[in-house]
Amino acid sequence: MKKLKKIAFIGLTAATVVSCKPGIKTYASYEDYPLRYGNLIEMLYTPEQTTFMVWAPTASEVGVRLYETGQGGYAYDFIKMKPGQDGTWQAEVKKDLLGKFYTFDVKVGDTWLGETPGINARAVGVNGDRGAIIDMKATNPEGWEDDIRPELLSTADMIIYELHYRDISMHKSSGITHKGKYLSLTENRTLVPSTYYTTGIDHLKELGITHVHLLPSFDYASIDEAHLEKEKYNWGYDPKNYNVPEGSYSTDPYDPYIRIREFKQMVQALHQAGIRVIMDVVYNHTYNTDDSPFERTAPGYFYRQNADGTFADASACGNEIASDRAMMRKYMIESILYWIDEYHIDGFRFDLMGIHDIKTMNEIREAVNEVDPTICMYGEGWAARAPQYPAKKLAMKGYASQMPGIAVFSDELRDAVRGPVMKDKKGGFLTGVSGNEESIKFGIAGAVYHPQVDYSKVIYTDSAWAAQPTQMISYASSHDDLCLVDRLKSTMPAITAEELIRLDKLAQTTVFTSQGIPFIFAGEEVMRDKKGVHNSYKSSDQINAIDWRNKETYNDVYEYYRGLIRLRKNHPAFRMGDADLIRKHLEFLPVTQKNVVAFQLKDYANGDSWENIIVILNSSKKSVKVDIPKGTYVPVCYDGKIDESNLKQVSGTSITVPKQSAMIIRQ
Ligand code: CA
């Protein structure tokens, strides 16, 4: 805790000073803290007056400082706040404060905790240190009132593309002018030098994905917004202000309007392109602990503690949020609803969701359902360390069935395909390591119970944890760990260029024929690599930026990814979205060889136009002959090519699948 620095009080007037009764408030436990009813707005501006309200139930004094600028200089006014109801403090300033900045300062006992923009700032100056008083309506881009969510009939139809603004735009081959900015996703058809290929938003349209998943885009702490001239890269898992966009992705982090307007422009452009927008939200921890807005308003309350009173740390980042405490739960619900309402966000990915409690996640889901049940929610069903909360009440993967409408990432499928997490040199199914077949089957079935899966042979779980397949995110790689190309090179040092392509295609065929929700990491479709860097969270652009010339070099791979997406969109059998339908229509075929998984989607599954579809995934280094139900079939995916309109036919009771490839045939 820091002592208050002496500051100059300029222009302090009697009219703005409200006397308050000092005193220490203590409570037997955090559960006894008074709850603030109504919304948690901390600053309400009108031209006639601005009202400040902050929840600080243990405070003996609270004040607001007013500034002319977002950083530097002295406060020109200090307003003492008056204790209000339910642990709140309030002050009204009957002046037009438009364009000013503010901080709260809370005193507990004899200690001033230090300045903070509060826990709920909605506009801030550079680096998010001071709240900004702005007219939110003026941040709306033209036509914002007409912005609508692109249609989504079912969450089973989702195809997620995870991206970082710098990854997609920093390489010169991107042709994007707003490099590393929100506006990179507003640029229309851009041409890669020397080719005719699109990048940016038109690339996403061309690829056919339905959702972009933005890496953290709320205001985070680890990039100095005042010094963007230095090359700086960070994934952004360092929350500072949860309800304001990050400044470094705007063209001017000093102007509080710009980051908000440009973020909205991005959402608007994506919506116009028919793409929904998912935010990565990181409520599980804050970047700072002692100096965080939470700790500077209600010390201790928003974080879990160890038995000895120290901060618990299930995030491995220094703290863990107490989502189970009433005001934190309320805060998370309001924050999510705010991003939906103000920024038209269409979905949320919860970082280390296993730190949060099931009750909170379900309450968020219910609140979101009231707005629009097609707004998606998914998260990491794990924590970095064991949280300080009863294990059975945590939103861990194994309890997904208790959280309807919330999906979790399947590490079973991911690691069965590419090899175990954190062990970069250990391979999986792709590498030809046998024993992963049941885990692949587990993932193909969308993590719902299927009588043909032997759960005793599935990695990381001994049962089906999803009630519905839309509760499973199906993926082979994400921003974390080695990307797919690097992983293949790491696990198969002697891999040939041809083999790399074959296995890359096989990996994503597994993902896209899974009944879970498919998810790809940006650039995988053009064989992006990260030069073997495992944890590139703050690596340079040289490591992280996608070289879009790959779109030409690996055009065959790119077209294959497009083909997989098209196939899934055209054929509802691949996205049944219902556990009973899966048990009825998905049948695994008996195979005698290792490193082969074969299954049939039969009897016009989910109203498909194809009667029967057989998928065979073969990661062995030789071609295999697999028994199939006797009949005449049309191959639509064969030896690295996808062609739905193929007319050639094959007949028989078995079929030969080339080495390290997927085959899809249909009737
Ligand atoms: Ca920031």
Boltz pocket constraint, residues with backbone or C-beta under 6 A from the ligand:
constraints:
  - pocket:
      binder: B
      contacts: [[A, 127], [A, 128], [A, 218], [A, 219], [A, 220], [A, 221], [A, 222], [A, 223], [A, 225], [A, 240], [A, 246], [A, 247], [A, 248]]
      max_distance: 6.0
